[in-house]
Amino acid sequence: MQPNLAQVLNTLAHEIRTPLAVSQGYLKLHLDGRLAAPDDQRRALQQTREALGVIAALCAEMSKVSALADAGTPTLVERMDPARLLDELKAASELAGATWSEENAVAGRIATNAPSDLVRAAMVTIKVAFDEEKNVPHTIDVKVLGDALVVRAGSQAALASLPSAPGGPGAVPVNVVRGGKGLSLIWATFVFGQHDIQTWSHQEHKGSVGLRIPLENI
C-alpha cells in the first residue's frame, strides 16, 4: 500500500524540522553577537552549512518521490536474476555484518523496469529495520514460497515472530513515518508498488521487515 499525501507531508515536515532548527539556532547565535571567537563563528557556519545540506538532500529525495508518484505503474520490461538481487544486497556496505540464511535455490526471474532502484529500495527498507534494533546480530532469511521470493530481515527475536506473508499473524504495514529515513522509505514503497512487491513488519517488532517479490517462471 503506497503512502498517502498526509503521510508524505508529515514525514517531510518531521525530517526537515531538525536541520532547519539547527540552521536557525546557529544563525541566531551569530546575529546576536554570541559567537565572538573566530573559531566559534567558523564552527557555527560549518554546522549551518551541513544542516542546509541535509535540507537540500531531502529536497532531492522529495523530487524522486514525486517523480515516482507521477509515473504510475510502468511496464516492467527487464528481467532480473534473483541471484543478482541477493548478491548486490550481500555486497551493500549498509547491510555488512548480517547473517544470510538461504533455504532453497531461486528459480525464476524478477520483472523490473529499473534493477538498481529495486536493489536500493530493498536495501533501504532492510537497513531501516536493522537500525531499529542496533547492537544485536541481524539475519536476512531468504526462501522461495510458491511463485515468490520471500526475504525477511531482523534480529532472531524479530524473525521468530515475523510471518512469511503479509497476511500472517501480527503482520502490519511497514511504518514509513519515522525520522531520518522516512522519505527514503516512501520512495522505496513507490518502487515496490511498481513491481507489485508486498512488504510487512510485525506489530511488536519494529526491527523486522518482510518482502514478497513475485517471480516469473523461466
C-alpha positions in Angstrom: 0.0 0.0 0.0 1.5 3.3 -1.1 1.7 6.2 1.4 -1.0 8.8 1.1 -0.3 12.6 0.8 -0.7 13.1 4.5 2.0 10.6 5.3 4.3 12.1 2.8 3.8 15.7 4.1 4.1 14.6 7.7 7.3 12.7 7.0 8.8 15.6 5.1 7.9 18.0 8.0 9.3 15.6 10.5 12.6 15.2 8.7 13.1 18.8 7.8 12.4 20.1 11.3 15.8 19.2 12.9 18.2 20.6 10.3 16.1 23.7 10.0 16.2 24.3 13.8 20.0 23.8 13.7 20.4 26.3 11.0 18.2 28.9 12.7 19.8 28.3 16.0 23.4 28.9 14.8 22.4 31.9 12.7 20.6 33.5 15.7 23.7 33.0 17.9 25.8 34.7 15.2 23.4 37.6 14.7 23.1 38.1 18.5 26.8 38.5 18.7 27.3 35.5 21.0 30.0 34.0 18.8 32.9 36.4 19.3 35.7 33.9 18.7 36.6 33.3 15.1 36.8 29.5 15.8 33.2 29.6 17.2 31.9 31.5 14.2 33.6 29.1 11.8 32.2 26.1 13.7 28.7 27.6 13.6 28.9 28.3 9.9 30.1 24.8 9.2 27.2 23.3 11.3 24.8 25.5 9.5 26.2 24.5 6.1 25.9 20.8 7.0 22.3 21.3 8.2 21.4 23.1 4.9 23.0 20.2 3.1 20.6 17.8 4.8 17.7 20.0 3.7 19.0 20.1 0.1 19.3 16.2 0.2 15.7 16.0 1.5 14.5 18.2 -1.4 16.3 15.9 -3.8 14.7 12.9 -2.2 11.3 14.5 -2.4 11.8 15.1 -6.1 12.5 11.4 -6.6 9.3 10.5 -4.6 7.3 13.0 -6.7 8.6 11.6 -10.0 7.6 8.0 -9.0 4.3 9.1 -7.7 3.5 10.8 -11.0 4.8 7.8 -13.1 2.1 5.4 -12.1 2.7 1.7 -12.8 5.2 1.3 -15.7 5.6 -1.6 -18.0 8.2 -4.0 -16.5 10.4 -4.5 -19.5 13.6 -6.1 -17.9 14.1 -9.4 -16.3 16.4 -9.6 -13.3 18.0 -12.8 -12.0 17.2 -13.1 -8.3 20.8 -14.2 -7.6 21.9 -10.7 -8.8 19.5 -9.0 -6.4 20.8 -11.2 -3.5 24.4 -10.7 -4.5 24.1 -6.9 -4.6 22.3 -6.9 -1.2 25.1 -9.0 0.3 27.7 -6.6 -1.1 25.9 -3.5 0.2 28.0 -1.9 3.0 24.9 -0.8 4.8 24.0 -4.4 5.4 27.5 -5.6 6.3 27.6 -8.0 9.2 24.2 -9.6 8.6 24.0 -13.3 8.6 22.4 -14.8 5.5 20.1 -17.8 5.6 19.0 -19.3 2.3 16.7 -22.3 2.4 16.4 -23.3 -1.3 17.6 -22.3 -4.8 15.8 -19.5 -6.5 14.3 -20.4 -9.9 12.6 -17.7 -11.9 13.1 -14.0 -12.9 12.1 -10.8 -11.4 10.3 -8.4 -13.7 11.5 -4.8 -13.3 12.0 -1.5 -15.1 15.0 -0.4 -13.0 17.1 -3.1 -11.4 19.3 -0.6 -9.5 16.2 1.1 -8.0 14.8 -2.3 -6.9 18.1 -3.3 -5.2 18.4 0.1 -3.4 14.7 0.0 -2.3 15.3 -3.4 -0.7 18.5 -2.3 0.9 17.0 0.9 2.4 14.0 -1.0 3.8 16.1 -3.7 5.4 18.6 -1.2 6.8 15.9 0.8 8.4 14.6 -2.3 10.1 18.1 -3.1 11.3 18.5 0.5 12.7 15.5 -0.1 15.0 17.5 -2.7 16.9 21.1 -1.7 17.0 23.9 -3.6 18.6 22.3 -7.0 18.1 23.0 -9.7 15.5 20.8 -9.5 12.4 19.8 -12.1 9.9 18.4 -12.0 6.4 16.3 -15.0 5.7 15.6 -16.0 2.0 13.1 -18.5 0.9 11.1 -19.3 -2.3 7.4 -19.7 -1.4 5.2 -20.6 -4.3 5.8 -18.0 -7.1 7.6 -15.5 -4.9 10.9 -14.8 -3.4 10.4 -14.0 0.3 13.1 -12.0 2.1 12.7 -11.5 5.8 15.2 -9.5 7.9 15.7 -8.6 11.5 17.0 -9.9 14.8 16.5 -13.5 15.7 13.8 -12.5 18.1 12.0 -10.4 15.4 12.2 -13.2 12.8 10.8 -15.7 15.3 7.6 -13.7 15.3 7.6 -12.3 11.7 5.2 -14.3 9.5 6.2 -15.4 6.0 3.4 -13.5 4.3 1.9 -10.0 4.9 -1.4 -11.5 6.0 0.1 -13.6 8.8 -0.5 -13.2 12.5 0.8 -9.9 13.9 1.8 -8.6 10.4 1.4 -4.8 9.9 2.4 -2.4 7.1 5.9 -1.0 7.4 5.9 2.3 9.2 7.2 5.0 6.8 6.7 7.9 9.2 10.0 8.0 11.0 12.9 10.3 11.4 15.9 10.2 9.2 14.7 7.6 6.7 11.1 8.3 6.1 11.4 9.8 2.7 13.7 7.0 1.6 11.2 4.5 2.8 8.4 6.3 1.0 10.5 6.3 -2.2 11.1 2.5 -1.7 7.4 2.0 -1.2 6.6 3.5 -4.5 9.3 1.4 -6.2 7.8 -1.7 -4.6 4.3 -0.6 -5.7 5.5 -0.5 -9.3 6.8 -4.1 -9.0 3.8 -5.5 -7.1 6.1 -6.2 -4.1 4.4 -6.6 -0.7 6.2 -5.5 2.5 5.3 -6.0 6.1 6.6 -5.8 9.6 5.5 -7.3 13.0 3.4 -5.2 15.3 5.6 -5.9 18.3 9.0 -5.8 16.4 9.8 -2.6 14.5 13.2 -4.1 13.8 11.7 -6.6 11.3 10.7 -6.5 7.7 9.4 -8.9 5.1 9.4 -8.5 1.3 7.4 -10.7 -1.0 8.9 -10.4 -4.5 6.9 -12.0 -7.4 8.8 -14.4 -9.6 8.2 -15.3 -13.2 8.9 -18.8 -14.5 12.0 -19.2 -16.6 
